[in-house]
């Protein structure tokens, strides 16, 4: 729990201190989109298929911290530095950098409590490493779509 609380404080502080790109409307969109995708994904992978879980595996209050206030600020930090308008190669390198960083953080969350809070069933770190670039690309594409809608 200590690790989770530190991460929530750190990621939220960074997200809101460095945010220069996202408007309040975009922040709300990214926050809601992230929570919706996270809850949907975890609903299947955690609860139905027992791939991984937070804390003890049952739905607990601390799990809501993960779903509601841990992941969204990470996406805000990611989007603030995303190289829109740059070459595909630069965007790919940026996503791969984030892939390594997020996978590294996931390894830290696997530490025993009170520092860690994440547990694997049949899931493996290599699955996360493969999935994260797609998830990050989806967040970037969603943000781009929101910006397009705002201009209409």
C-alpha positions as CSV (number, residue, x, y, z in Angstrom):
1,X,0.0,0.0,0.0
2,X,2.9,2.4,0.7
3,X,4.2,1.9,-2.8
4,X,0.8,2.6,-4.3
5,X,0.3,5.8,-2.3
6,X,3.7,7.0,-3.2
7,X,3.1,6.3,-6.9
8,X,-0.3,8.0,-6.8
9,X,1.2,11.1,-5.2
10,X,4.2,11.2,-7.5
11,X,2.4,10.6,-10.8
12,X,-0.4,13.0,-10.0
13,X,2.0,15.7,-9.0
14,X,4.1,15.3,-12.1
15,X,1.0,15.1,-14.4
16,X,-0.4,18.4,-13.1
17,X,2.9,20.2,-12.8
18,X,4.1,19.5,-16.3
19,X,0.8,19.7,-18.1
20,X,1.2,22.3,-20.8
21,X,-0.6,20.6,-23.7
22,X,-4.0,19.2,-22.5
23,X,-6.9,21.5,-21.8
24,X,-9.3,20.8,-19.0
25,X,-11.7,19.2,-21.4
26,X,-9.0,16.9,-22.8
27,X,-7.9,16.0,-19.2
28,X,-11.4,14.9,-18.4
29,X,-11.7,12.9,-21.6
30,X,-8.3,11.2,-21.1
31,X,-9.1,10.5,-17.5
32,X,-12.6,9.0,-18.2
33,X,-11.3,7.0,-21.2
34,X,-8.4,5.6,-19.2
35,X,-10.7,4.6,-16.3
36,X,-13.2,3.0,-18.7
37,X,-10.6,1.0,-20.6
38,X,-8.8,0.0,-17.4
39,X,-12.0,-1.2,-15.7
40,X,-13.1,-3.1,-18.8
41,X,-9.7,-4.8,-19.3
42,X,-9.3,-5.6,-15.6
43,X,-12.8,-6.9,-15.5
44,X,-11.9,-9.6,-18.0
45,X,-8.2,-10.2,-17.2
46,X,-8.5,-10.0,-13.4
47,X,-11.8,-11.2,-12.4
48,X,-12.9,-13.6,-15.2
49,X,-9.5,-15.0,-16.3
50,X,-7.4,-14.5,-13.2
51,X,-4.5,-13.3,-15.3
52,X,-3.4,-10.8,-12.6
53,X,-4.9,-9.0,-9.7
54,X,-4.3,-6.1,-7.3
55,X,-3.7,-6.8,-3.6
56,X,-5.7,-9.9,-2.6
57,X,-7.6,-10.3,-5.8
58,X,-11.0,-9.3,-4.5
59,X,-12.4,-5.9,-5.2
60,X,-11.1,-3.7,-2.4
61,X,-11.0,0.1,-1.8
62,X,-7.2,0.3,-2.6
63,X,-7.9,-1.3,-6.0
64,X,-10.0,1.8,-6.8
65,X,-7.0,3.9,-6.3
66,X,-5.2,2.0,-9.0
67,X,-8.1,2.2,-11.4
68,X,-9.1,5.8,-10.8
69,X,-6.1,7.9,-9.8
70,X,-2.9,5.9,-10.7
71,X,-3.2,5.2,-14.4
72,X,-4.8,8.4,-15.8
73,X,-2.0,10.7,-14.7
74,X,0.5,8.4,-16.3
75,X,-1.4,8.8,-19.6
76,X,-1.4,12.6,-19.1
77,X,2.4,12.6,-18.6
78,X,2.7,10.4,-21.7
79,X,0.6,12.7,-23.9
80,X,2.4,15.9,-22.8
81,X,5.6,14.7,-24.4
82,X,4.2,12.7,-27.3
83,X,5.9,13.9,-30.5
84,X,2.8,14.7,-32.6
85,X,3.8,16.0,-36.0
86,X,7.1,14.3,-35.9
87,X,8.2,11.3,-37.9
88,X,6.8,7.8,-37.3
89,X,10.3,6.7,-36.2
90,X,10.3,9.4,-33.4
91,X,6.8,8.4,-32.3
92,X,7.9,4.8,-32.3
93,X,11.0,5.5,-30.2
94,X,8.9,7.5,-27.8
95,X,6.4,4.7,-27.3
96,X,9.2,2.1,-26.9
97,X,10.8,4.3,-24.2
98,X,7.5,4.4,-22.4
99,X,7.0,0.7,-22.9
100,X,10.3,0.1,-21.1
101,X,9.5,2.6,-18.3
102,X,6.0,1.2,-17.7
103,X,7.2,-2.4,-17.7
104,X,9.9,-1.4,-15.3
105,X,7.3,0.2,-13.0
106,X,5.2,-3.0,-13.3
107,X,8.2,-5.0,-12.0
108,X,8.4,-2.7,-9.0
109,X,4.7,-3.3,-8.3
110,X,5.3,-7.0,-8.0
111,X,7.4,-6.5,-4.9
112,X,5.8,-7.8,-1.7
113,X,3.5,-5.6,0.3
114,X,3.7,-2.9,1.6
115,X,5.7,-1.7,-1.5
116,X,4.0,-3.8,-4.1
117,X,0.4,-4.4,-4.8
118,X,0.3,-6.3,-8.1
119,X,0.2,-10.1,-8.5
120,X,0.4,-12.4,-11.4
121,X,-1.7,-15.4,-12.1
122,X,-0.8,-16.8,-15.5
123,X,0.2,-13.3,-16.8
124,X,3.9,-12.7,-17.6
125,X,5.9,-9.5,-17.8
126,X,6.6,-10.2,-21.4
127,X,2.8,-10.0,-22.2
128,X,2.8,-6.5,-20.7
129,X,5.8,-5.5,-22.7
130,X,4.1,-6.6,-25.9
131,X,0.7,-5.0,-25.0
132,X,1.8,-1.6,-23.7
133,X,2.9,-0.2,-27.1
134,X,-0.6,-0.9,-28.5
135,X,-2.3,0.6,-25.4
136,X,-0.1,3.7,-25.6
137,X,-0.8,4.1,-29.3
138,X,-4.6,3.8,-28.5
139,X,-4.3,6.6,-25.9
140,X,-2.4,8.8,-28.4
141,X,-5.0,8.1,-31.2
142,X,-7.8,8.8,-28.8
143,X,-6.3,12.2,-27.8
144,X,-5.8,13.1,-31.5
145,X,-9.4,12.2,-32.1
146,X,-10.6,14.4,-29.2
147,X,-8.5,17.3,-30.6
148,X,-10.1,16.8,-34.0
149,X,-13.6,16.8,-32.5
150,X,-12.9,20.0,-30.6
151,X,-11.9,21.8,-33.8
152,X,-15.2,20.9,-35.5
